[in-house]
Amino acid sequence: MGLSLSGTGQLALDIGGSSLLALQVSGNAGRLKLRGCYEWPLSDGLVVDGEVVDVDLLARELKAFAGQYKLRGRPVVLAVGNQKVIVRNIDMPEMTEEELRGAIEFQAQDYIPIPVEEAVLDFQVVGKSVSADGASRQEVLLVAAQSTMISMFTAAVRQAGLKVAGIDISSMALVRALVPQPSVLPEASQGVVCRAIADISSSVSTLVVAVGGSLKFTRIINFSSDRFTRVLGEHLGIPSEDAQGLVQHVGLPGPLPVEEGVFADEAVEEARERLLGPASELSDEIRRSLHYYQGQPSAVPATELILSGRGALVRNLDAHLAEALDIKVTIGNPLVHVAENASKVPDASLALMAPYLSIAVGLALPEED
């Protein structure tokens, strides 16, 4: 099974650290109907740092999930994003697709730290240009993933009675879901816009930079959204569910106030103080990643950071990052692609889930003509 670098329109399955999430859509891009949204909690330790740890146990959970929502036998498309997925933008002479594939397979070892014989490769031409000497060039997005890591995902899915229709990379799904596509006829006054995405999932975080609608940079950060909950649970001695409530309803100091009369002042003050630690750690990681990207030749500075994943639910995290990084920060809403909700999930619940639906929406988006 190879990698796919474009949307498939199949049943989208996002296997995270804390849950399984599947979306089913129909219709055209921009006028999608959400036909199904299914979520299933996962025990800790099955998926860690974006990788499957126990194939058999994950397959058991997937089988129960598929049985509950009558998904057995369905083809699904998966997303992978971890330290064993390498994304590179490389410059190549203009050539046919067949010639390009041969050239990339021959030169791939120069660009990736994984032995070629142990990797699954795919590529996509994302831009063309003319060099100073008049030669035609093309920018190629090269993706390599360790084949053993991929096989653990596919084995669990197949053991559960599902079919693997395709495998995408999380960073591409995020760009499709959250970055506005450039207009076909852009105004002359409009420049190229560079946006960053920080997807803070319950397993791992992904930092993505896109110029226009083209992926330019990806970095995996070993920081999960559960870090916030664990900090409060350990220091306050409270169950995970209660800690999660404080994370979402109290959170960090910022413009969104705490609802009066719900939490004691002492609890609010202590929760905010404890949450500043992981929030500062996250902002430092994002800053280092952006500095590294912007140090590359011809890099366009990012002017906006889009938050997604469960970490985006941390109250006032967007305001904290905006101040720490001196950049505009917004909460991603992939549901802008959905025109009609025909699922059994109420609109209000979908709106609350929206930030962590981003990868699944990106997977579910059909290919554009």
MONORFEN-V615094 format. One record per residue. SS is DSSP state (~ for helix, > for strand, _ for the rest). NEAR is the number of other C-alpha atoms within 8 Angstrom. D_LAST is the distance of its C-alpha to the last C-alpha in whole Angstrom. Layout:
ss = (SS,SS)
near = (NEAR,NEAR)
d_last = (D_LAST,D_LAST)
This chain:
ss = (_,_,>,_,_,_,_,_,_,_,>,>,>,>,>,_,_,_,>,>,>,>,>,>,>,>,_,_,_,_,_,>,>,>,>,>,>,>,>,>,>,_,_,_,_,_,>,>,_,_,>,>,_,_,~,~,~,~,~,~,~,~,~,~,~,~,~,~,_,_,_,_,_,_,>,>,>,>,>,>,_,_,_,_,>,>,>,>,>,>,>,>,>,_,_,_,~,~,~,~,~,~,~,~,~,~,~,~,~,~,_,_,_,_,_,~,~,~,>,>,>,>,>,>,>,>,>,>,>,>,_,_,_,_,_,>,>,>,>,>,>,>,>,>,>,>,~,~,~,~,~,~,~,~,~,~,~,~,~,_,_,_,>,>,>,>,>,>,>,~,~,~,~,~,~,~,~,~,_,_,_,_,_,_,_,_,_,_,_,_,_,_,_,>,>,>,>,>,>,>,_,_,_,_,>,>,>,>,>,>,>,_,_,>,>,>,>,>,>,>,>,_,_,_,_,~,~,~,~,~,~,~,~,~,~,~,_,_,_,~,~,~,~,~,~,~,~,~,~,_,_,_,_,_,_,_,_,_,_,_,_,_,_,_,~,~,~,~,~,~,~,~,~,~,~,~,~,~,~,~,~,~,~,~,~,~,~,~,~,~,~,~,~,~,_,_,_,_,_,_,_,_,_,>,>,>,>,>,_,~,~,~,~,_,_,_,~,~,~,~,~,~,~,~,~,_,_,>,>,>,>,_,_,~,~,~,~,>,>,>,>,_,_,_,_,_,~,~,~,~,~,~,~,~,~,~,~,~,~,~,~,~,~,~,_,_,_,_,_)
near = (4,8,11,10,10,7,13,11,12,12,13,15,14,11,10,12,15,11,10,15,13,13,15,12,13,9,7,7,10,8,10,13,12,14,11,11,12,9,8,8,7,10,6,7,7,13,15,11,9,12,8,12,8,8,12,8,8,11,14,9,9,12,12,8,10,12,9,7,7,6,9,10,7,8,10,13,15,13,14,11,12,10,6,8,12,9,10,9,10,8,8,8,8,7,6,6,6,6,8,9,8,8,8,8,7,7,8,9,10,5,7,9,5,9,8,8,4,9,11,11,10,11,9,8,9,9,7,9,8,9,8,5,5,6,8,10,12,13,13,13,13,12,11,13,12,12,9,7,11,10,8,10,10,9,10,13,13,11,10,12,9,14,10,12,8,12,13,16,13,11,12,12,17,13,15,11,13,11,11,7,6,7,5,4,4,7,5,5,4,6,5,6,8,13,14,13,14,13,12,16,15,13,15,16,13,15,15,14,13,14,12,12,11,8,13,9,11,11,8,11,9,7,10,12,14,9,9,11,12,10,10,14,13,8,7,6,7,9,7,9,6,9,13,9,9,10,14,10,10,13,14,14,7,8,6,6,6,7,7,5,5,5,9,7,6,6,8,10,8,8,14,12,9,10,13,9,8,9,12,8,8,9,11,8,9,10,9,8,10,9,8,8,9,10,7,7,5,4,8,7,6,11,10,11,13,13,16,17,15,12,14,15,10,12,13,12,12,12,10,12,13,11,8,7,8,7,10,8,12,9,10,11,10,13,8,7,10,11,9,8,9,8,9,6,7,7,7,6,8,9,8,7,8,12,16,11,10,17,13,14,14,15,17,15,13,10,9,4,2)
d_last = (24,22,20,17,15,12,11,12,13,16,20,20,23,25,28,30,34,35,33,30,27,25,22,20,17,15,13,10,10,13,14,15,18,20,22,24,26,28,31,33,36,37,40,41,40,38,35,37,35,32,33,34,38,39,37,39,40,36,35,38,36,33,35,36,33,31,34,35,31,31,28,30,28,25,22,21,20,22,22,25,26,30,32,31,28,28,25,25,24,25,26,25,26,23,23,21,19,22,24,23,23,26,27,26,28,31,31,30,33,34,31,31,35,34,35,32,34,34,30,27,24,21,19,16,16,16,17,19,23,26,29,33,34,31,29,25,24,21,21,20,20,22,23,26,27,31,31,33,32,29,31,33,30,29,32,33,30,31,34,33,32,28,26,24,20,19,20,19,21,22,21,18,17,20,18,14,17,19,18,17,14,15,15,13,16,19,22,25,27,24,25,23,23,24,24,26,25,28,28,31,31,34,34,33,31,28,28,25,24,21,21,18,15,17,19,23,25,26,29,31,34,36,37,36,36,39,41,42,43,45,47,48,49,51,53,53,54,52,49,45,45,47,46,42,43,45,42,40,42,45,43,43,45,43,42,41,45,46,47,51,53,51,52,55,55,56,53,51,52,53,49,48,50,49,45,45,46,43,41,43,42,38,38,40,37,34,37,37,34,33,36,35,31,32,35,32,32,30,29,28,30,28,29,28,28,26,28,27,28,32,34,32,34,37,39,39,37,35,38,40,37,36,40,40,38,38,34,32,31,29,28,25,23,20,21,19,16,18,19,21,24,25,26,30,30,31,29,32,32,28,29,31,29,26,27,27,24,22,21,21,18,16,16,15,12,9,6,4,0)
